[in-house]
């Protein structure tokens, strides 16, 4: 995840674990105090540390030394390590559950990474928090930053590809749960400003979002922000937001069980 070396230093200015997302992840992971858990592509460890408060013995890996250094400086309660998702430095069946949030689009290939995750899992589940190209193309941001949103959707694996790779890796049971952005979301990732368009005018917010920091041109950002600011002032931005409402969810929780417990999908 070398791209995050670019934005890692200021990442935590606007990126933090959202309590609502953390609580939902804790339920999906079925956390228990004496069990071990792994966060793959953990970044600066925001969700790893938030979930550690819910219970369990936690490990975190990321390709970015910048991110792991930041996580290590935050807490020694988690065993942090720089590692590739396709070559996890753990024995077979080490963990009760594995987590990955907003990162699978940076995997070199899904199936090898998922096979590694399957290998280090005991009989638990792999929980993904992600979005799909179909969801990204329904973000109202496309009105103001069309090229960046197109590139963001293009780099994101489709839900069908994710499900296929999970099955190729050995997972038998896959459950999909939609997630809808709330108005008080605390982790300022790409669509966190769904109901707060003004946050995208803040350079600090944009710098913590890879779509803006890495995919959008300076000209597109300048022009898009100018039009967005004008629409916020006139109230037209509310109409734009409402036009893009959908019932498919803004993001997804994908829960894949190593041992199928029910015929989910």
VOKE-835682 format. One record per residue (C-alpha): residue in one letter; x, y, z. Coordinates in nm, 2 decimals, decimal comma. Layout:
BEGIN
["a" [X Y Z]]
...
This chain:
BEGIN
["x" [0,00 0,00 0,00]]
["x" [0,28 0,24 -0,10]]
["x" [0,03 0,50 -0,21]]
["x" [-0,06 0,56 0,16]]
["x" [0,30 0,67 0,23]]
["x" [0,19 0,99 0,05]]
["x" [-0,10 1,07 0,28]]
["x" [-0,01 0,87 0,59]]
["x" [0,15 1,16 0,79]]
["x" [-0,17 1,37 0,80]]
["x" [-0,41 1,08 0,78]]
["x" [-0,54 1,09 1,14]]
["x" [-0,64 1,46 1,12]]
["x" [-0,97 1,35 0,97]]
["x" [-0,97 0,97 0,99]]
["x" [-1,08 0,81 1,31]]
["x" [-1,28 0,50 1,40]]
["x" [-1,65 0,57 1,39]]
["x" [-1,83 0,43 1,70]]
["x" [-2,13 0,31 1,50]]
["x" [-1,92 0,13 1,24]]
["x" [-1,70 -0,01 1,52]]
["x" [-2,00 -0,15 1,70]]
["x" [-2,14 -0,32 1,39]]
["x" [-1,79 -0,47 1,31]]
["x" [-1,77 -0,60 1,67]]
["x" [-2,10 -0,78 1,63]]
["x" [-2,01 -0,93 1,29]]
["x" [-1,67 -1,04 1,42]]
["x" [-1,83 -1,21 1,73]]
["x" [-1,56 -1,08 1,96]]
["x" [-1,47 -1,27 2,27]]
["x" [-1,21 -1,16 2,53]]
["x" [-0,97 -1,46 2,51]]
["x" [-0,96 -1,50 2,13]]
["x" [-0,71 -1,36 1,88]]
["x" [-0,81 -1,13 1,59]]
["x" [-0,63 -0,98 1,29]]
["x" [-0,69 -0,65 1,11]]
["x" [-0,55 -0,68 0,76]]
["x" [-0,44 -0,35 0,59]]
["x" [-0,50 -0,18 0,93]]
["x" [-0,37 0,16 0,83]]
["x" [-0,29 0,37 1,14]]
["x" [-0,49 0,13 1,35]]
["x" [-0,80 0,33 1,42]]
["x" [-1,04 0,05 1,39]]
["x" [-0,80 -0,21 1,54]]
["x" [-0,77 -0,01 1,86]]
["x" [-1,15 0,07 1,87]]
["x" [-1,23 -0,30 1,84]]
["x" [-0,97 -0,40 2,09]]
["x" [-1,18 -0,21 2,34]]
["x" [-1,47 -0,44 2,26]]
["x" [-1,26 -0,75 2,34]]
["x" [-1,00 -0,99 2,21]]
["x" [-0,62 -1,00 2,16]]
["x" [-0,55 -0,80 1,85]]
["x" [-0,29 -0,80 1,57]]
["x" [-0,26 -0,55 1,29]]
["x" [-0,07 -0,57 0,96]]
["x" [-0,02 -0,32 0,68]]
["x" [0,20 -0,28 0,37]]
["x" [0,28 0,08 0,47]]
["x" [0,56 0,14 0,72]]
["x" [0,44 0,49 0,76]]
["x" [0,10 0,36 0,87]]
["x" [0,24 0,10 1,10]]
["x" [0,48 0,35 1,26]]
["x" [0,19 0,57 1,34]]
["x" [-0,02 0,28 1,48]]
["x" [0,28 0,17 1,70]]
["x" [0,31 0,52 1,84]]
["x" [-0,05 0,51 1,94]]
["x" [-0,05 0,19 2,14]]
["x" [0,15 -0,12 2,23]]
["x" [-0,17 -0,31 2,31]]
["x" [-0,18 -0,44 1,95]]
["x" [0,09 -0,65 1,79]]
["x" [0,16 -0,43 1,48]]
["x" [0,36 -0,56 1,18]]
["x" [0,45 -0,45 0,83]]
["x" [0,34 -0,73 0,60]]
["x" [0,18 -0,80 0,26]]
["x" [-0,17 -0,93 0,27]]
["x" [-0,07 -1,21 0,03]]
["x" [0,20 -1,33 0,27]]
["x" [0,08 -1,30 0,62]]
["x" [0,35 -1,39 0,89]]
["x" [0,12 -1,61 1,10]]
["x" [0,07 -1,99 1,14]]
["x" [-0,23 -2,17 1,00]]
["x" [-0,56 -2,12 1,20]]
["x" [-0,42 -1,85 1,43]]
["x" [-0,72 -1,62 1,44]]
["x" [-1,08 -1,64 1,54]]
["x" [-1,18 -1,37 1,29]]
["x" [-1,01 -1,14 1,05]]
["x" [-1,11 -0,78 0,96]]
["x" [-1,04 -0,56 0,66]]
["x" [-1,18 -0,21 0,62]]
["x" [-1,18 0,01 0,31]]
["x" [-0,87 -0,15 0,17]]
["x" [-0,93 -0,44 -0,07]]
["x" [-0,89 -0,22 -0,38]]
["x" [-0,52 -0,19 -0,28]]
["x" [-0,46 -0,57 -0,29]]
["x" [-0,24 -0,68 -0,58]]
["x" [-0,50 -0,96 -0,64]]
["x" [-0,80 -1,06 -0,43]]
["x" [-0,78 -1,44 -0,44]]
["x" [-0,42 -1,48 -0,31]]
["x" [-0,49 -1,23 -0,03]]
["x" [-0,82 -1,41 0,06]]
["x" [-0,65 -1,75 0,05]]
["x" [-0,39 -1,62 0,31]]
["x" [-0,67 -1,49 0,53]]
["x" [-0,85 -1,82 0,50]]
["x" [-0,53 -2,00 0,59]]
["x" [-0,47 -1,80 0,92]]
["x" [-0,84 -1,82 1,02]]
["x" [-0,95 -2,10 1,25]]
["x" [-1,32 -2,16 1,22]]
["x" [-1,43 -1,80 1,23]]
["x" [-1,53 -1,53 0,98]]
["x" [-1,36 -1,27 0,76]]
["x" [-1,54 -0,94 0,78]]
["x" [-1,50 -0,68 0,50]]
["x" [-1,62 -0,32 0,51]]
["x" [-1,61 -0,18 0,16]]
["x" [-1,80 -0,02 -0,13]]
["x" [-1,86 -0,13 -0,49]]
["x" [-1,83 0,04 -0,82]]
["x" [-2,21 0,04 -0,85]]
["x" [-2,24 0,22 -0,51]]
["x" [-1,96 0,47 -0,59]]
["x" [-2,12 0,57 -0,92]]
["x" [-2,44 0,66 -0,72]]
["x" [-2,25 0,90 -0,49]]
["x" [-2,37 1,26 -0,56]]
["x" [-2,00 1,35 -0,57]]
["x" [-2,01 1,25 -0,94]]
["x" [-2,19 1,58 -1,01]]
["x" [-1,88 1,78 -0,91]]
["x" [-1,58 1,55 -0,94]]
["x" [-1,68 1,31 -1,23]]
["x" [-1,33 1,20 -1,34]]
["x" [-1,21 1,13 -0,98]]
["x" [-1,53 0,93 -0,90]]
["x" [-1,50 0,74 -1,22]]
["x" [-1,14 0,65 -1,14]]
["x" [-1,24 0,56 -0,78]]
["x" [-1,51 0,32 -0,91]]
["x" [-1,28 0,18 -1,17]]
["x" [-1,02 0,07 -0,92]]
["x" [-1,28 -0,09 -0,68]]
["x" [-1,35 -0,47 -0,73]]
["x" [-1,72 -0,54 -0,80]]
["x" [-1,92 -0,74 -0,54]]
["x" [-1,93 -1,03 -0,78]]
["x" [-1,55 -1,03 -0,80]]
["x" [-1,52 -1,02 -0,43]]
["x" [-1,77 -1,30 -0,38]]
["x" [-1,60 -1,51 -0,65]]
["x" [-1,25 -1,46 -0,49]]
["x" [-1,39 -1,55 -0,15]]
["x" [-1,53 -1,87 -0,28]]
["x" [-1,21 -1,95 -0,47]]
["x" [-1,02 -1,90 -0,14]]
["x" [-1,24 -2,16 0,03]]
["x" [-1,51 -1,95 0,21]]
["x" [-1,85 -2,13 0,19]]
["x" [-2,09 -1,89 0,34]]
["x" [-2,11 -1,52 0,24]]
["x" [-2,35 -1,27 0,39]]
["x" [-2,40 -0,91 0,26]]
["x" [-2,53 -0,63 0,47]]
["x" [-2,57 -0,28 0,34]]
["x" [-2,45 0,02 0,53]]
["x" [-2,60 0,37 0,50]]
["x" [-2,40 0,68 0,58]]
["x" [-2,53 0,87 0,89]]
["x" [-2,53 1,24 0,94]]
["x" [-2,29 1,23 1,23]]
["x" [-2,03 0,99 1,08]]
["x" [-1,69 1,05 1,25]]
["x" [-1,46 0,88 1,01]]
["x" [-1,43 1,11 0,71]]
["x" [-1,38 0,87 0,42]]
["x" [-1,50 0,92 0,07]]
["x" [-1,88 0,95 0,11]]
["x" [-1,88 1,05 0,47]]
["x" [-2,01 1,39 0,36]]
["x" [-2,32 1,25 0,20]]
["x" [-2,54 1,48 0,41]]
["x" [-2,26 1,74 0,49]]
["x" [-2,14 1,86 0,14]]
["x" [-1,95 2,15 0,30]]
["x" [-1,68 1,91 0,44]]
["x" [-1,54 1,85 0,08]]
["x" [-1,44 2,22 0,07]]
["x" [-1,19 2,15 0,35]]
["x" [-0,85 2,06 0,21]]
["x" [-0,76 1,86 0,53]]
["x" [-1,07 1,64 0,47]]
["x" [-0,98 1,59 0,10]]
["x" [-0,61 1,51 0,19]]
["x" [-0,73 1,21 0,40]]
["x" [-0,94 1,06 0,12]]
["x" [-0,74 0,87 -0,14]]
["x" [-0,98 0,96 -0,42]]
["x" [-0,90 1,33 -0,38]]
["x" [-0,54 1,29 -0,27]]
["x" [-0,43 1,05 -0,54]]
["x" [-0,69 1,03 -0,82]]
["x" [-0,83 1,38 -0,87]]
["x" [-0,65 1,65 -1,07]]
["x" [-0,59 2,00 -0,91]]
["x" [-0,81 2,15 -1,18]]
["x" [-1,10 1,92 -1,12]]
["x" [-1,09 1,98 -0,75]]
["x" [-1,08 2,35 -0,79]]
["x" [-1,36 2,36 -1,04]]
["x" [-1,57 2,11 -0,85]]
["x" [-1,53 2,29 -0,52]]
["x" [-1,62 2,62 -0,68]]
["x" [-1,95 2,47 -0,81]]
["x" [-2,02 2,29 -0,49]]
["x" [-1,97 2,60 -0,28]]
["x" [-2,21 2,79 -0,51]]
["x" [-2,47 2,52 -0,48]]
["x" [-2,44 2,51 -0,10]]
["x" [-2,49 2,88 -0,09]]
["x" [-2,81 2,86 -0,30]]
["x" [-2,94 2,54 -0,14]]
["x" [-2,92 2,35 -0,47]]
["x" [-2,68 2,10 -0,31]]
["x" [-2,97 1,96 -0,11]]
["x" [-3,16 1,88 -0,43]]
["x" [-2,84 1,71 -0,57]]
["x" [-2,80 1,50 -0,25]]
["x" [-3,17 1,39 -0,26]]
["x" [-3,15 1,30 -0,63]]
["x" [-2,88 1,04 -0,55]]
["x" [-3,07 0,86 -0,27]]
["x" [-3,08 0,48 -0,31]]
["x" [-3,18 0,18 -0,11]]
["x" [-2,88 -0,04 -0,20]]
["x" [-2,65 0,10 0,07]]
["x" [-2,36 0,34 0,05]]
["x" [-2,11 0,08 0,16]]
["x" [-2,13 -0,29 0,25]]
["x" [-2,04 -0,53 0,53]]
["x" [-1,93 -0,86 0,37]]
["x" [-1,92 -1,15 0,62]]
["x" [-1,75 -1,47 0,49]]
["x" [-1,75 -1,78 0,72]]
["x" [-1,48 -2,04 0,70]]
["x" [-1,72 -2,30 0,83]]
["x" [-2,07 -2,24 0,69]]
["x" [-2,32 -2,20 0,96]]
["x" [-2,62 -2,15 0,74]]
["x" [-2,72 -2,12 0,38]]
["x" [-2,68 -1,75 0,35]]
["x" [-2,60 -1,69 -0,01]]
